[in-house]
Amino acid sequence: MARTYPRASDECSAAAREALLDLADRFKRELLMEGRALYSSRIRAFLCEAVKGYLAEQEALSGRSYTHRCRILIDVCRGDSDDAGFAEAGRLDG
């Protein structure tokens, strides 16, 4: 996230960074209290792009694949999955 939304960069990037961090907090609170997160398709798209960017960065830094785990996490972000299969995806990514 620091690469795409660096701390202390221009105002738009700082606002996007804060919005993404607020979204992550909201997502966590809703999941803990209600067992699901209720947010719009626009927010889902934003979250999916953040997940893809973060995992691409992790892949570049570690040299390990995150392809299968990324698919599972994107399904979770879209509300299409409860993360079943994440452990298996990790094994497939190696």
HUSULHU-V971491 format. One record per residue. N is the residue number from 1. RES is the residue in one letter. PHI is phi as a letter, one per 20 degrees, with the letter a starting at -180 (* if undefined). Layout:
n	res	phi
N	RES	PHI
N	RES	PHI
//
This chain:
n	res	phi
1	M	*
2	A	f
3	R	f
4	T	f
5	Y	c
6	P	f
7	R	f
8	A	m
9	S	e
10	D	f
11	E	g
12	C	f
13	S	f
14	A	f
15	A	f
16	A	f
17	R	f
18	E	f
19	A	f
20	L	f
21	L	f
22	D	f
23	L	f
24	A	f
25	D	f
26	R	f
27	F	g
28	K	f
29	R	f
30	E	f
31	L	f
32	L	f
33	M	e
34	E	d
35	G	m
36	R	b
37	A	d
38	L	d
39	Y	b
40	S	f
41	S	f
42	R	f
43	I	f
44	R	g
45	A	f
46	F	f
47	L	f
48	C	f
49	E	f
50	A	f
51	V	f
52	K	f
53	G	f
54	Y	f
55	L	f
56	A	f
57	E	f
58	Q	f
59	E	f
60	A	f
61	L	f
62	S	e
63	G	m
64	R	d
65	S	f
66	Y	c
67	T	g
68	H	f
69	R	f
70	C	f
71	R	g
72	I	f
73	L	f
74	I	f
75	D	f
76	V	f
77	C	f
78	R	e
79	G	n
80	D	e
81	S	b
82	D	d
83	D	n
84	A	g
85	G	n
86	F	f
87	A	f
88	E	f
89	A	f
90	G	f
91	R	f
92	L	f
93	D	f
94	G	n
//
